[in-house]
Every structure is written in structure tokens, then in C-alpha cells.
């Protein structure tokens, strides 16, 4: 889900025409032309469709969609197209944990076995903080697209196609008995397994299922009406189909049951809903109080005091990109790539959602965000990389 090499690409933008200046004296007209040119040149060879949003403060200054939400039926992507957002889910999981912490129902220093008593932690203390910071040593059980992954969608086992549809407690069996990668707190390794367990802890502490908690405590209060825990049975207006790129050819992506990513990556949303989320999370105390928010975005540290890679905090990263502080997280899941970025010093938001998953390379959403953010700051893309 989190990639190591981010390059250039964005696909959806809705345009509110005005002469408003954004960054580095870039007008809306200049941003529109740059994005149109970039997407028209790169999208045909990289992805099916994309939706892009750029906002300055509370004002959306650029919002547009390109390509197709459904290639087979020739349905165009729109600004209200619903995409799976992959690991952007992790910040919602972390916010839920921090809400429960502020209510006195959890403590980040609690051992996870306080809430999952039968978890085999190999005699080690693994804290809630460890699983949210990716310092637990628990293996990353999802390797999207890797044929050797137990979680790979469409994996062939004994000549039978193997698609998971398991309860969260059953899913644990795929990784809980694996040896830890390292002593908790001594190193950093991105782990969807840790966030899977965070979902179980949310359920234990709140008395709600993970889906119920996220939808009732986060989506509904913020009027995120086009966001949900992904469900393939429900009829979802404007939902995009997912695609994969293989040998420069677009194919239907393998279907991954949401019992696999769960609290690590099972949410769906739109660029407009994620913009609502960003504004309420980063500029108000509606979702989290000041103390909890500061904890959420403050980079974690290892036991030896060293700061985590890319200034990783709680389900979100805070890298410095060519001198500019950013708060962001990308996502990648079967058929989709995404990224949500916020630059607090300039109060600038960039959100890119795409319905094509990468083939062992950077997602198209990551490409667009990198190129667009560098353009807005008059920088070179290479200097704006955060991985």
C-alpha cells in the first residue's frame, strides 16, 4: 500500500474559474492548463481515470476528472466518482484510536493484549503506539500484487482460485503466528498487520464494529455522504471500477474482499468528501482536541530516540518536501491508487484519486500529486519526493 518511489501523475480536477492566485503566483487558469496538459499526456498510458482537487483554505480552486470510471461501459470519471482509498484509511483508524484515548477508553502505551488477550506476542510488549507507528515488528501481511503473498487477491492455492471472506478474528490467523521482524520499538517497517489489529482494538474499546465506528463517528458527523466501508453488495452511485496495468495494457483488477485490508485500507470516498475531512481534521477541533491532533501528526520515535522515516506519525506522515512541511498519506489497493496531501503553512490541499493500481511502481495518483505540488511551488519533482 505505501510505495517507495513516487513520481508524476494526477487524474481528476473540478474547476472553479476565478483569478485567484494560489502558490508561487499560479492562477487557476495556469493550474488548469498545466493539469490538462499533464494528464492528457500521461493518463492514456498509465491509468483508466482520475479525479483531482486543489484547494486554498476552505475554497476549492480546482476540481476536475479525467478518463473513465468504467472502461467497459464507457462511463466517464467525475468529480463525485467514488474510489477505494487504500491506506488513506489508516488516518481514519488512528483518529478513531485517538478519540477513544481522549475518552479514557484506551492508552497508546497499553499492551495490545489488554484488548486482544489471546494474541501471541511472543513474550514481547507490543503497544498500541507500536502498531500505529509501524514499530511493532508485526509482518506486513498484504503485498498487493505479489504472487507469494497469502493475501494476494486471486491467489491460486491447490489449483483453486482463493478469495478470502473471513471475519477479522479469522484473518488474524494469517499473520499472528509469524515471527516478529524485530524487537518492538527498535525499528520501523510498514505493517498492515498492525493496523488490522488496531481495528480489533477499536471494536473492543467502543463496542461497535470498525465499520459502524468509522461511519457513525467520523463520516456521518462530517456529512461525508459518499464515503463508506467498502461493500461490494451495496449499490453505490458513481462507484469506479478498478483496473490494473500489465505490460502497458489495462485489465480488470482482481477483486479483493474487504476482510483482507479491513482497518488498514477498506474505505471508499470521493475527492470532495476527503476535502471535508482534511478541513475538519487539520483546522478545527471538531474531530480531535488540540492535544490529540498534535499527537496524531507528530513524528514517532524509536526506543533510541531516532525519528521515524518520512516523519511517520499516527497513520499519517509529516515529511519536509523541499523545505515545505506536508501532512499526507498515499494509498494503493487492488485496482486503485490515491493520495491526500495538506501543506499547513500555505493552507493548501491536494487530493488525487485513481482507479488503477500500479504494477510494481509508483501509482498514478502519486505521480500526479508529486508533479502538481512541485509545479505549484516552482520546484523540481525530484526535490519534492518524500520517500
Secondary structure, DSSP 8 states (H G I E B T S, - for coil): ---S--------EEE-----B-STT-BHHHHHHHHHHHHHHHHHHH-SEEEEEEEETTEEEEEEEEEEEETTTTEE--TT-BEE-GGGHHHHHHHHHHHHHHTTS--TTSBGGGTSTT---TT---BHHHHHHT-S-------TT-TT-TT-TTEEETTEEE-----HHHHGGGTTTS--SSSTTS-----HHHHHHHHHHHHHHHSS-HHHHIIIIIITTTT-TT-EE--SSS--TTB---EEEETTEEEE-----HHHHGGGT-EEE-HHHHHHHHHHHHH-SSSS-HHHHHHHHS--B-TTS-B-GGGB-SSSB--EETTEE-EEEEEEETTEEEEEEEETTTTEEEEEEESEE-SSS--HHHHHHHHHHHHHTT--HHHH---
